[in-house]
Structure formats: C-alpha cells, structure tokens
Amino acid sequence: MVLNRRCVVESFQTPPARKKRYTRFRIVNARITPASRRMPKSEQLPVDAATFEEWDRAPYPLRLRGGVQHYAWGSTDAIPELLGQANPKHEPFAELWLGAHPDLPAHATIGSGEIALNRLTGAAGPVLLGETAFEQFDGVFPFLMKILSAAKPLSIQAHPNTEQAESGFARENHAGLELDDPQRNYKDDKHKPELISALEDFYALRGFRPLDELDRTVHAMLELSDLVPDETLTHDGMVELYVDLMQLPQREVNRRLIPLMQRLRIANGDREFGKADPEYWAIRADDEFSCDDHKDRGLFSVFLLNLVHLRPGQGMYLPAGEPHSYLEGTGVEIMANSNNVLRGGLTPKRVDVEELLSVLTFECGKPTVLELKRDRGSGTRARYVTPASEFELSRVQLNSGERQIADGTHGAELGIVLDGDLNIDSRGGSNLDLKRGQSFLIPYGIPYVMSAREAATVFIGSVPS
C-alpha cells in the first residue's frame, strides 16, 4: 500500500521502464572505480589551483559552511540562533547539514574560494580520509552530521540495511525512476544507521515496547482489543497486529481512530496529558496530520512504540530496521552518508507501508539510552560508543584558557562550535578562529591544538580510526 497524503489516498503503480538508465557512476554514494576516483583537479575544482595544490601536499584544517533544510516540521528559532541569522518570516529551520551528501553538501574554504565537500573528497579523498578509509568507503565521505531541530513530529520511519538498500535502489533504477522522482523510496544503495545526541529535552518514538506493556495497552484499548486474542500477546501476535493495522483500508483506519481520538480528547479535558504520555503526542500528531475524513495510520505507532525522553547529553543509536519518529527537540545527529527513508505515516511525504514493513526487525524491549564516555586520559573529550563503522560522535568541553591536543591518529573530522570562542592551530602555522555556530573540517591524521578563549562546547563527527 502506497499512500500520497494531502488527505487524499492515491494508489501508486510503478511506471513503465524508461529508456534512460543509471550507471553506477551516476549513483549517489556509488562505488567509484580507481580510474575515476581522482579526476584532474582543473576539471572539477572551483578554487585556485596553486592554493589547492599546496593544501593537497600539506593539508590543514578548513573552515566549513553547512546548508539548511527548511522542512515543515522544523523549529523557527534554534538553528537561526545558533547561526546568528535573523528569521523575520519565521521560516522553519529543520536541519543544518554538515557533510558531503550531494543533496546538500557543505562547502570548505580553501584560499579565497569554496568547494563542495563531495567534490573535495573526489579530488583529494586519500588526503582527506586517509588511504584506508578511502578504500573502505569506496572513495565517498562516509558520514553526514546535522543539527536537527523539530517543533513537530517527524514521520514514522525506518532505514534499510545494506542488502535491502542495494536491492531497492537497483529495482527502482530498473523501473526507470529518476533520482528525484517523488515516487522513489531509495535515493542511494547504502544503509543509514544513525545517532542522535540531545542538546535539550528531546522526545522520540523508538522500537516496539516490551511485550507485556503492549499486551496491557492493546487489551485496554476498545478500538484495538478485538484484533488480538484474549490470551497473552506473543511476539508473533504483535507482528501480526502491527502489520494488520498498517494495512487496514482507510475506512477501517477511520472507524478505529476517530472514536479513539475523540475519547482521548475528552480525557485530556478532564486530566491534561503531558509529554510523558503517549496520548499527548497522539493528539498533537492527529492535529497536525489527520483530516476529518482521513485519520493518519501513523497514529497507531504512537501507542505501540517506546516513548523516549532524552535529557541533554544523552544519545540514542538507531540501527537498520528500527521504527522511530523524532517528536520534539534539538540535537546533534550523525549517520552514514545515505538519504534512504521508508515512511509509514505522520508526514505529507511519500508513504509506502509495504516497503516499510519489509525492512522492520520487529524487536521488542526498552531502548538503550547512551551516555557520553570520557576518552582515556582526557578530561575534555567524551564520545558515544556505537557499532557504526562510518562515524563516531564526540563532545569537547573546554574552560576558558584550556586546550585539547589531538595527535595524528584520528580519522577525518567535522566539527561545529555550539558555544564559546576557540582557536584550532595545526602544523605549518594554520589557524582557525571559530565562534558559536561556525564549523570546521580536519583532514585525516593532522595533529592540532584546540584552545578556548572562553568556555566552549564543540561536537565533532569523525571517521573511526
């Protein structure tokens, strides 16, 4: 079942194959052949050739400028305030992207010019990433880092694993879908594990609740209890319930959700729900995404997934196949360099229920909340430990006059200053003065010293070394 929202249900048929085909050279995040990895710099670099050659021989840290995505769910204040930008029209600033994804690459300053990070990686990948990472990640910058600020719930979604992404991407290429076709699910052939670190109170849905909680919840809801047997809910029963709910005809979705939401609104008048209650988020999502004659089936997930409250500094890792939705808050997000998102509701964007269900792992249990772990021997740098091979996320906190020394064993790093005023000094006398909201890029293996002129907080995404 594929749904295109605007409160109208439409069916989607794969269009007949077009003559145009995508070769792997055109694929986003493609495997690049050795012959094409480093094209002549004169053909692709918009910066001064002599200055670039100098940097290529003796690389040093670069100033970085990210790009903003103005998705409708974004807040109007957090990212503009971070960047020091006015926002008189109260436009949503949903995400600040720092990475090399071709949809919105960051730009690095070399001399008096700027170059997109994906183009810089194509021209100087072994210098920027190191030979090992360059080979491991097929000549592509492996992660994307963001500041994410949500004022409204994001879609119920999950991301594919590598095998699913490769298969789905090839299938849609074979169907002749352009990369920017709105009917596409797969924008590239990569998986998309991700990590979110809360900068403020951050609310999300993540993974299916423990079976005993689901059993009590479903049996207590008149609108859903007839779909499950009287006996204790099993894991197979939970999977069957979720699949059935997500595949219900719209008339049946309405028949169940209209009285449910009416009942919750009456209860909210008697006892106002708070952010610790799933009912609070269900009412907010219903206000945002439902119409009188079209209740959004994503509302079912609000009651079946874990409601997570992250405090500042806490994190959450999301592997492939884990259903989730960010509900509200601002955080630092880092992920593999992919844009594959499969949605099941709570969005005006493309919804493909069957494809979403095909990638879910259906694991039940309480989600793990990550805490920062101090680097051994460091009082200033801490990081989140995850199984991701593409990225690590660290936080550096410096008091005024304090410094952090990085030796030459680190992978490529992207960073953003969230507070304070600092300097990055590397070999060869290269200096970057950075203030709140400014970003930087440090190539693989470059020793540097980070010094704070006033108390500073910096988040750094890096390629694991």
N, C-alpha and C positions, 0 to 999 in steps of 0.2 A: 504494500500500500504506500503510495507516494502522495503526500499532501502538499499543495501550494497554498499557503494561508493568505489572507486578506479576508478572512471569514467566508471563503468560498472553497469548497472542496473540488479539486480537479484531479483527474487521472492523468498519469504520465505514461506515454508509450515511447520506447526508445526509437528515435528517428532512424530512417534507413541510413546505411553507411554512406558517407560522403567520399568523394574521390580523394580529398585531402587526407593525408596520414601524418602522424607524428613519428619522426625518427627519434631514437634515444638521444641524439644530440640536442633535440629541442625540448626534451623533458625537463621539467623543473627538478632540480636535485639529481640530474642524470649521472650515470656512470660515465666519466669523461675519459676518452682514450688518451694514452700517453702523448700521442702526437698533437692532441688538441688542448692539452692542459695549459700550456703556456704559449699563447699566441703572441706574435710580435707586439711589443708594447705600443709601438707607434700606431697600431691599428685600433687600439681599444682604450687608451688612457687619455682622459681629458685634463691631465696635469702636465706641468713642464717636464719634458723627458729627462733633462740633466738632473733635475731635483729628484725625480723618481729613481734614476739610476743610483744616485748617491744613497737614497734610503734603502734601496734593494741590496746594496753592498754592505751597508752598516745600519740595519733597521733600528728604529727608536719609537717610543710611544707617540701616538697620534691623537689629536682631538677628533671627536666623533659627534655627528649630528643625526639624531634619530628622526623618525617620521611618526605622525599621529594618525590613528584610525578613529573616525568620528561615528562609530556605531551608535545606534539609537539608545542602547542600554547604558551608555557611558555617563559618568557624572560630569557636571559642568565646572567643577572647581579644583579638584585635587591635582590633576596634571597641569592645567594652566598655572596654578600657584607654584608648582614645582619648577616649571619652565620660566616663570616670571613674565607670563603673557597675559594680557587683558583678554577677557572673553565677554564683550558687551552684549553679544547676541545670545549668550547662554547656550552656546553650541555644545553638544556632548563631546567630551574628550575621553574616549573609551580606553585606548591603548597607545602607549608610546613604544614603538618598535626599535630595538637595537639589535641589528643582525644583518645577515646577507640574504634574507629571503627575497626573491625577485619581485614579490608583490609590493614590497615597501622596504627597500634596503636602506640601511643607514649610510651616511657619507663621511668618509675620512678626509681630513685636511692634510695635504702634502704640499708644502710651499704655499703659494697663493691660490692653489686650486683645490677642488674637491673631487673625490672619486667614490662611486658606489662600492660598498664593501664586497658585493658579489663579483664585481669587475676586478677589484684589487686582489681578491682571492684567486681569480682566474689568471691574473698576470704574475702574482708572486706567492702562490699558495704554499710552496715548501718553506719560504722565508717566514710567512705569516703564521702557519700552522705547525711547522716542523715536518720533516720528511715522513716520520712515522704516522702522524695524524693525517697528513695529506694523502698517504696511500690508504690508510684505514677507512677514511670517509670519502674516497673517490674524488678527491680534489674539490670538495664542497665544504664551506664553513659549516660545522656540524650542529650549531645550536642557534636559537633565537631567544633573546631576552626581552622582556617587556615590563613596563609599568602598566598595570591593569587597574582600572577604577570603575566599579559597577554601581550604578544607582538603581538599576532594575535587574531582575533575574535574567540570566543567560539561558540559553536553550538546554533542554535535557539532551545530553550528547555523550558520545564515546569516540575513541580513536582506534583505528585498526592496528593490528600487528604488522610486521614487515611482509609476511606472506599474503595477508589479506590486502594490504595496500598495493603490492605488486600485481596481484590478480585483478583487483578492482580497477586499477589505473589502466592496465592492458585491455580490459574488457571495454572500458569507456572509450579508449583510443580506437579500438576496433569498430565501435559503433559510430565513429566519426565525430564525436563531441569535441568542440573546441575547448581549450583550457579554461576560457572564461565563460563557457556556456552555463547558464543558471541551473540546468538540469544535471550538472556534474556533481558527483559525490567525492571523487578522488582527484585532487589537484596535483598529486605527485605520487611517487611509488615508495614512499618512506613511512615508517611508523612515527608515532608522536607521543612518546612518554613526556610527562611534564611535571613541574613542581611549582607550587605557589607558596610564597612567604608573606605572611600578613604584616602590613605596616600599621594597621589599625584593626579594630574588631572586624572580623571577616566571617561571613556566613556562606555556607555552601551545602549542597547535597552531594553525597559521595557513597557509592556502593550500596548494596541491599542490606537492610537491617538484619540483625540476628533473627533466626527462625522463630524463637519464642516470642520476640516482640512483634514480628509480622503476624504470627498466629493470633495474638491478642488483638492487634489492631484491626485485622480484616474481619474477624468474627464479631467485633464490636460495631462495625460499620454496616448499618442496614442495607446500604446501597451496594455493598460488595459481598456480604456474607453468603449470599445464595450461590456465589461462584466457587465456593470451597466446601469440601465435605465437613461434617460435624466433628470428625476426629482431628487430631493434632496435625497441623500443616507440615508436610515434609518438604525437602528441598525440591524434589521433582514437582510437587504440587505448587510450590512457589513459582517455579519457572513456567509451568503451565498457566498459572493465574496471570502473570505479567504479560506473557505472550497473548493470552486471550484478551486482556484489557487493551493492549496496544493495537490489536487487530479488530476491535469491535467496529461495526458500522457506525457512522456518525450519529445516526438516530438513536442507537443504543448508548453511545457515549453521552449524549444529551440526557437520555432518560435516567441515567445514573448520576451524572454530575449536577444537573440542575437542582434536584432536591437536596443533594449533599451540600452544595454551596449555600443554598437557602437556609438549611439547618445551621451551618457554621456561622452565617451572618447573624442569625438570631442569637446564637450562643455568644457571639462576640459582643453583642449589645448588653448581655447580662454579665459577662465576665470577659473583659477585653483581653484578647490574646497578645502575647509578647513574642519577641524574636526567638525565644527558646521553644516556641510551639510550632509544629508543622502547620497548624491551622492558620497562623498569622501569614505564612508565606503562601499558602494556598489561596487565601483571599487576595493578597497582593498580586499574585500571578493571574488569578481569574480576572481581576480588574484590568490588567494590562493586556491579556492575550485572548480572552473569550469575548464572544458576542452573544446576544440573546438567543440566537438560534444555532450557535456553534460553540460549544464548550471545548476547550483545548484538552486533548487527551493527555498532554504532558502533566496535567494536574494529578493524575493517578500516581505518578512517580514521587510527588511531594510526600505522600504518605508511606511509600514503600522503601524509600532510600533514607540513609542516615542523614540527620541534620547535624552539621558540624559547625562549631563556633571556634574559630582560631583567634587567639589573642596575639597582640603584636610580638613578632619574633618567632611565632610558631609556624610550622610549614606542613604541607600535605603533598605527598607524591601520588601521581595518577598513572598507573601503567596502562597498557593497551587493554581494551575491553571493559574498562571500569565506567559504569554510568555515573554522570555527575552533572552538576549545574552550579555555577557561582551565583549567589543570590544578592550579595551586597558587600561592598568594602573595597579597599585599595590594597594592592600587594605587588610584590616583585614576582614575575612569572618567568620561568625558563623552560625550554622544551627543545626536543630535536627539531631540526630545521625542516618542518613539514607544515602543511596547512590542510590536512585531512581531518574533517569533522563530519560525523554522521549524527543527524539530529532526529529527535523523536517527539518534539513539541516545545511549547513555550518560546516560539520565535515566529517572526514573519518570513524567515528564510525558508529555504527548501527543507522539507521533512520527508525522510524515507524510512518508514518504520521497519520494513523488511530488512533493509541493509543494516540498520542499527541493531536489530535483533540478531543478525547473523554474526556480529562481532562481539557481542556481550559474553563475558565469562560467567556471569550469574553467581558470583561468590557472595556469601552472606557473612556478616560479622561486623564488629565495631571497627571503624577505620583507625589507622595508626596516625597519631599526631607527632610530627617530627620536631625536635628541639635542636638548636644550634649546638655543635660540639667544638670546643676550642681546639685549634691546631696545637700539636705538641710543642711546647716551648714558647708559645706565643700568648701574650696577654691581650692582643689587639684583634686577632683574626679568628673567626669561627665559621664552620661550614655545615651544610646539611649532608648527611650520608644517604645516598640512594644507589640503586643498582644501575643507573643510566651510564652508558659508555660515552655518550655525546657531550655531557655537561656536568659541571659542578656549580653550586651557588654558595658564595661566601659573603660574610659581612665583616667589614673592618670598621672598628670604632677607635678613634684617636682623640685624646685630650689635647688641648692647646699646647703646642711645643713638642708633642710626642711624634714618633715616626715608626714606620714599619718598613723593614728591609726585606726585599724579595730577591732570592738568588736566581741563578739561571736554570732552575729545574722545572719551572712552571710551563704549562701549555699556554696557548693564545688566550688573552683575557679581554673581556669587555666590561667596563665599569661605569657607574653613574653615582654622582655625589648627591646624597639626599639631604644632607645638612653640612654646613661648615664651609671652610676655605682651606684648600690644601695645595701642595705642590708635588709633582712627580718628576724626579730627577733620575736620568738614566745615564749610561756610559756615553761618552762623546759629548757631554755637556748639554744634552737635550733636556729642556724643562717645559712642563705644562703647568700653568696656574689654573686651577679649577674651583668653581664655586657651585653652590646649590643648583641642581638641575642640569649641570654640564656632564658630558660623557667622554670616555676615552677608550682607546684601543692599544693594547700592549702585545707586540708580537711574541711568538714562542721564544723562551729561553733568554729574554733580555733582563739582566739584573737592573733593579730600580729601587729607589728610596721614596716612600710616600710620607710627606711631612705635613702636619696640620698647623696652620697659623691660628686657627681657632678650632674648637671641638668639632669633629667631623664624623659623619657616618657615610660609608661607601658600600654599595653592593657590587660584587664582582662575579660575573659568569666566566667560566673558564673551561677549556678542553682538559679533561683529566690527563695528568702526566704519568 
